[in-house]
Amino acid sequence: MSGHGALLAEAVELLPLGPLPKPTVLALTARLSRRIELPVRPLPPAEPGAAKLAGREQLDASALLAGLEARAKPPASLLVGVTGHDIAIPIFTFVFGLARQGGTACVVSLARADPCFYGLPQDSERCQIRAVAEILHELGHLATLAHCADHACLMSFAGTVEKVDTRGSRFCAACAARLPRWLRGHPPPVEAY
């Protein structure tokens, strides 16, 4: 696919994969709605339907993505699967999210966005800010963007949670120029941790 689905999308659908508290889903929907110009609709939860990676306690992110792609309804909507499970692909210890460039669906894990994962006090605000940044990053891939060399760009690769926090919440000028208008959307609100 050449990314036309992302260009022509009329909505973004947020699909909880496995149990997620309804307030979490609604908060993510509201935050994402403030950042993009398409309607963001939460869907009823679904079972992840993906096995754990062999020898690991993480769900197979590639299998999750394949299941989401089979459910997606392009070009009308882009499907964002959100899970509380830790996810990975065989060549990485973990991933925050996964998408195919020009695809119709992506998956994002909240597990490592949560400060509790690192033994820190609960901070739902920080978790949601990180999760929305990762969703926007994956939507950028759906809109055909690759990783960006600008370390302050939302499209730069983040292999650690610290990098998620420091890469910023905006697309650089070069990446923004290649995005569909709906994803350039609104500038992020000032959000302090």
BELQUIUR-V781464 format. One record per residue. N is the residue number from 0. D_LAST is the distance of its C-alpha to the last C-alpha in Angstrom with 2 decimals. Layout:
n->(N & N)
d_last->(D_LAST & D_LAST)
This chain:
n->(0 & 1 & 2 & 3 & 4 & 5 & 6 & 7 & 8 & 9 & 10 & 11 & 12 & 13 & 14 & 15 & 16 & 17 & 18 & 19 & 20 & 21 & 22 & 23 & 24 & 25 & 26 & 27 & 28 & 29 & 30 & 31 & 32 & 33 & 34 & 35 & 36 & 37 & 38 & 39 & 40 & 41 & 42 & 43 & 44 & 45 & 46 & 47 & 48 & 49 & 50 & 51 & 52 & 53 & 54 & 55 & 56 & 57 & 58 & 59 & 60 & 61 & 62 & 63 & 64 & 65 & 66 & 67 & 68 & 69 & 70 & 71 & 72 & 73 & 74 & 75 & 76 & 77 & 78 & 79 & 80 & 81 & 82 & 83 & 84 & 85 & 86 & 87 & 88 & 89 & 90 & 91 & 92 & 93 & 94 & 95 & 96 & 97 & 98 & 99 & 100 & 101 & 102 & 103 & 104 & 105 & 106 & 107 & 108 & 109 & 110 & 111 & 112 & 113 & 114 & 115 & 116 & 117 & 118 & 119 & 120 & 121 & 122 & 123 & 124 & 125 & 126 & 127 & 128 & 129 & 130 & 131 & 132 & 133 & 134 & 135 & 136 & 137 & 138 & 139 & 140 & 141 & 142 & 143 & 144 & 145 & 146 & 147 & 148 & 149 & 150 & 151 & 152 & 153 & 154 & 155 & 156 & 157 & 158 & 159 & 160 & 161 & 162 & 163 & 164 & 165 & 166 & 167 & 168 & 169 & 170 & 171 & 172 & 173 & 174 & 175 & 176 & 177 & 178 & 179 & 180 & 181 & 182 & 183 & 184 & 185 & 186 & 187 & 188 & 189 & 190 & 191 & 192)
d_last->(37.79 & 37.08 & 33.88 & 35.86 & 34.15 & 30.79 & 32.60 & 34.43 & 31.87 & 31.87 & 28.99 & 26.30 & 26.79 & 24.15 & 26.08 & 24.66 & 26.49 & 27.16 & 25.66 & 22.25 & 21.41 & 22.37 & 19.27 & 17.20 & 19.72 & 19.76 & 16.00 & 16.15 & 19.31 & 17.95 & 14.94 & 17.43 & 20.00 & 17.99 & 17.88 & 21.51 & 24.81 & 26.40 & 26.38 & 24.20 & 26.12 & 25.23 & 28.22 & 29.53 & 28.48 & 30.77 & 31.57 & 30.20 & 33.81 & 33.07 & 34.28 & 32.50 & 33.15 & 36.15 & 35.36 & 31.62 & 29.51 & 27.73 & 28.79 & 30.53 & 28.21 & 31.31 & 33.14 & 30.26 & 30.18 & 33.98 & 33.96 & 31.50 & 33.59 & 36.64 & 35.06 & 33.69 & 35.64 & 35.63 & 35.79 & 34.83 & 31.47 & 29.08 & 28.08 & 24.64 & 24.93 & 21.85 & 22.35 & 20.83 & 23.34 & 22.76 & 24.73 & 26.60 & 29.57 & 32.36 & 31.63 & 27.92 & 26.50 & 23.92 & 22.50 & 19.30 & 21.63 & 25.11 & 27.11 & 30.39 & 30.67 & 32.33 & 32.06 & 31.54 & 29.02 & 26.05 & 24.35 & 20.72 & 19.75 & 16.76 & 17.91 & 16.16 & 12.95 & 12.69 & 11.42 & 14.66 & 16.67 & 15.99 & 16.82 & 13.40 & 12.64 & 12.02 & 8.60 & 9.95 & 7.10 & 5.82 & 9.63 & 10.53 & 8.67 & 10.39 & 13.48 & 13.99 & 13.75 & 16.30 & 18.42 & 18.64 & 19.62 & 22.29 & 23.49 & 23.98 & 26.29 & 28.12 & 28.68 & 30.40 & 27.90 & 27.94 & 25.33 & 24.80 & 25.47 & 22.95 & 20.03 & 17.66 & 19.01 & 17.56 & 20.98 & 20.82 & 21.33 & 18.53 & 20.19 & 17.29 & 13.76 & 12.95 & 14.85 & 13.00 & 9.75 & 12.03 & 14.52 & 12.82 & 13.03 & 16.50 & 20.00 & 22.00 & 25.04 & 27.46 & 25.69 & 24.98 & 28.69 & 29.67 & 27.55 & 29.14 & 28.31 & 26.52 & 23.91 & 23.47 & 22.58 & 20.18 & 17.71 & 14.10 & 12.52 & 10.01 & 6.62 & 3.76 & 0.00)
